Amino acid sequence: MISVVQRVSEARVVIDGQVAGEIGAGLLVLLCAERGDTEVQGDKLLAKLLKLRIFSDDAGKMNHSVQDLDGRGTVGGLLVISQFTLAADASGGNRPSFTAAAKPDEGRRLYDYFVAQARLAHPLVQTGQFGADMKVHLVNDGPVTIPLRIAPVLQ
């Protein structure tokens, strides 16, 4: 699974002119399932996201996770957006190939699984809609943007 994680002071996703998901301070997670991914990659990625120490402490050092946003027990939100284009390969020309992305049905299944697990583990989870044309609005705090990848086990 591939993700791009952005520390945000606020973020929202709009579908057909309506806000579908919105958070204050927290993490915007762009998520892509790759061919060969299973729930194992989703579980590992979620565990990493929830413990990723990219929020500042009182000294300005990145020592807090989204589960303890300010070191005083304030929990940040997660806004999880499906984005198959993270699997793009543009090495063969100017038009990217997306063959590394999971097939749509499998991508949806793994996205839904990831979101369900996130909701079990974290109290503030919002989402976009798999496969929809979404407009994502965010204020990147820092800016802090981190790519994460939990490699699939290809057979």
Secondary structure, DSSP 8 states (H G I E B T S, - for coil): -EEEEEEEEEEEEEETTEEEEEESSEEEEEEE-BTT--HHHHHHHHHHHHH---EE-TTS-EEE-GGGTTSSS---EEEEEE-GGGG-B-TTSSS-B-TTB--HHHHHHHHHHHHHHHHHH-S-EEE--TTS-EEEEEEEEEEEEEEEE------
